[in-house]
Amino acid sequence: MQMDPDHIAQSLRDRKPVMTGADCAALDLWECHSDYPDRISDLSLRWVQLDYDPELEAILVVEAKAESTYMAYVFDKQQSWRTVGTFSCERSCEPNSFIRVQKLTSDSPPLVLVRRDLGGSASFLMTTSAYHLHGGSLSQALEISTDEEVSLPPPERITRRWVLASQDRLVIHTTRQSVPARVRNSCEVYRWNPTPGVFESAPADRAQYCDPKTGTPIPGKSSPTGLGAYPK
């Protein structure tokens, strides 16, 4: 489908020209239809490098008030521009941290990190999903629930995760607490596997990065990645 991220962004900002039918159908937003009274007012377009070809990719983020959500669209240029990823952020959404691009380890590619609350009516589940662009499509490389609170049924359960990294390993520190109760720690290690394009569990490396007595990361072996709140 022919589309251009620059043209789409301008069409969302302006009342005229109205966005083409094909682009409007691809975005699936009320605000891009000619009979909707308001245009998009909160919009950002970022050019990013997600793969190894010279063409930059584009990420368009919009506040879609009619849908009560923020939407993010990832575009990749092959023979023409194509939408390769669409994400929504409806609950507990922070638009500045909803979507970003980051390498998590030295041997991983740049990843699209999408942060959303995937919980239900009685739960809060902040989840970061990491996607790898390869062969013209996005595929999930890792998914981590960094903050989880479940209030029903009692007792209340709270889980926190922090993602740290050495040069070529991810170290995931988890704390679990039932209220009221003591906190339990656990620590897992992951490595990047380029063939399927995912982070895989590396239990043989746990002793190098995790304290077996406390279940916490060994100080000095890994550093914060910005996913989760680094424990004090």
C-alpha positions in Angstrom: 0.0 0.0 0.0 1.4 3.4 -1.0 1.9 5.8 2.0 4.4 8.3 3.3 4.8 9.0 7.0 5.5 12.7 6.4 2.3 13.1 4.3 0.3 11.1 6.9 1.6 13.3 9.7 0.7 16.5 7.9 -2.7 15.2 6.9 -3.5 14.4 10.6 -2.5 17.9 11.6 -4.4 19.8 8.9 -8.1 20.0 8.2 -7.2 20.0 4.5 -6.1 18.2 2.5 -8.1 15.3 3.9 -6.1 12.1 4.2 -6.4 9.7 1.3 -8.8 6.8 1.8 -6.0 4.2 1.7 -4.0 5.9 4.4 -7.0 6.6 6.6 -8.0 2.9 6.3 -4.5 1.8 7.2 -4.5 4.0 10.4 -8.1 3.1 11.3 -8.7 6.4 13.2 -12.0 8.4 13.3 -9.9 11.6 13.2 -8.6 10.9 9.7 -12.1 10.8 8.1 -13.3 13.9 6.3 -16.6 14.1 8.3 -14.9 14.1 11.7 -14.8 17.7 13.0 -11.4 17.7 14.8 -7.9 17.0 13.5 -5.1 15.3 15.6 -3.4 17.9 17.8 -0.8 15.8 19.7 1.4 14.1 17.2 5.1 13.2 16.8 7.1 11.7 13.9 10.5 10.2 14.6 13.0 8.8 12.2 14.9 5.8 13.6 17.3 3.1 12.5 15.8 -0.4 13.2 17.6 -2.6 10.7 20.8 -2.7 8.6 19.7 -1.1 5.4 20.5 2.6 4.7 16.9 3.7 4.8 15.6 5.1 8.1 12.3 3.8 9.5 9.6 6.0 11.0 7.5 5.9 14.1 4.3 8.0 14.2 2.6 8.6 17.7 -0.7 10.3 17.9 -3.3 11.0 20.6 -6.6 9.8 19.2 -9.1 11.5 21.5 -12.1 9.9 19.8 -10.7 6.5 20.6 -9.5 7.6 24.1 -6.1 6.2 23.4 -2.6 6.9 22.1 -1.6 5.1 18.9 1.9 4.3 17.5 2.6 3.2 14.0 5.9 1.9 12.8 6.7 2.3 9.0 9.4 0.6 7.0 10.4 1.6 3.4 10.8 -1.3 1.0 9.6 -0.7 -2.6 7.2 1.7 -0.9 6.3 2.7 2.7 4.5 -0.1 4.7 3.0 -0.1 8.1 4.9 -2.9 10.0 3.5 -2.3 13.5 0.5 -0.8 15.2 0.2 -0.4 19.0 -2.3 1.2 21.3 -1.9 2.5 24.8 -5.2 3.1 26.6 -4.7 2.6 30.4 -2.1 4.4 32.6 -0.5 5.7 29.4 2.6 7.9 29.5 2.9 9.2 25.9 6.6 10.2 26.4 7.6 6.6 27.4 4.9 4.7 25.5 7.3 3.7 22.7 11.0 4.2 22.2 14.0 2.5 20.4 16.9 1.1 22.3 19.6 -1.6 22.1 19.4 -3.7 25.3 22.8 -5.5 24.9 25.8 -4.8 22.7 25.0 -7.7 20.4 21.2 -7.1 20.0 19.8 -4.9 17.2 17.9 -1.7 18.0 14.6 -2.7 19.4 11.2 -1.1 19.4 10.2 -1.0 23.1 6.4 -0.6 23.7 5.3 0.1 27.3 1.6 -0.4 28.2 -0.7 -1.4 31.0 -2.2 -4.8 30.0 -4.0 -5.3 33.3 -7.7 -5.8 33.9 -10.3 -4.2 36.1 -8.7 -5.3 39.4 -5.1 -5.4 38.3 -2.3 -3.1 37.1 0.2 -4.8 34.7 2.8 -2.5 33.2 4.4 -4.5 30.4 7.3 -3.7 28.1 7.3 -5.6 24.8 10.5 -5.5 22.6 10.2 -5.9 18.8 12.9 -6.7 16.3 12.5 -5.5 12.7 13.8 -8.2 10.3 12.8 -9.0 6.7 10.3 -6.2 6.6 8.3 -7.3 9.6 8.3 -6.7 13.4 8.6 -9.8 15.6 8.5 -10.0 19.4 12.0 -10.5 20.9 11.1 -10.2 24.6 8.2 -9.3 26.9 8.6 -8.2 30.5 5.9 -7.2 33.0 7.8 -4.7 35.1 5.0 -3.7 37.5 2.1 -5.9 38.6 -0.5 -5.3 41.3 -3.4 -7.6 41.8 -6.0 -6.4 44.4 -8.6 -9.2 44.0 -9.0 -11.7 45.4 -7.1 -11.0 48.6 -4.3 -11.0 49.6 -3.0 -8.2 47.4 0.0 -9.3 45.3 2.7 -6.9 44.1 5.5 -7.9 41.6 8.3 -5.6 40.4 10.9 -6.3 37.8 14.0 -4.4 36.8 15.9 -5.1 33.7 19.7 -4.7 33.9 22.4 -5.5 31.3 26.0 -6.5 31.1 27.7 -6.2 27.7 25.9 -9.2 26.2 23.5 -10.5 28.9 20.2 -9.2 30.3 19.7 -9.6 34.1 16.1 -9.5 35.3 15.6 -8.9 39.0 12.1 -9.7 40.3 10.6 -8.9 43.7 7.3 -10.5 44.8 5.3 -9.5 47.8 2.0 -10.6 49.2 0.6 -7.9 51.4 1.4 -8.1 54.3 4.4 -10.4 53.9 8.2 -10.4 53.4 9.6 -9.6 49.9 11.0 -12.5 47.9 13.8 -11.9 45.3 14.7 -13.9 42.2 17.2 -13.3 39.4 17.3 -14.5 35.8 19.7 -14.1 32.9 18.9 -13.9 29.2 21.1 -13.7 26.1 20.4 -12.6 22.6 20.0 -15.3 20.0 20.2 -13.8 16.5 18.8 -16.8 14.6 15.3 -16.5 15.8 15.8 -12.9 16.9 14.8 -13.3 20.5 16.3 -13.1 24.0 16.5 -16.6 25.5 16.9 -17.8 29.1 20.6 -18.5 30.0 20.5 -20.4 33.3 24.1 -21.5 33.0 25.1 -17.8 33.3 23.0 -17.2 36.5 25.8 -17.8 39.0 28.0 -15.2 37.2 25.4 -12.4 37.5 23.0 -13.4 40.4 23.6 -14.0 44.1 22.3 -17.5 44.8 21.7 -16.6 48.5 19.8 -13.4 48.1 18.3 -13.8 44.7 19.5 -10.3 43.7 21.9 -9.2 41.0 25.6 -9.2 42.0 26.7 -5.5 42.3 29.0 -4.3 39.5 28.1 -7.1 37.1 25.2 -5.3 35.3 23.8 -1.9 34.9 20.2 -0.4 34.6 18.7 -0.4 31.1 15.9 2.0 32.1 13.2 -0.7 32.1 11.6 -0.9 35.5 12.7 1.3 38.4 16.2 0.5 39.5 16.1 -0.7 43.2 17.6 1.6 45.8 
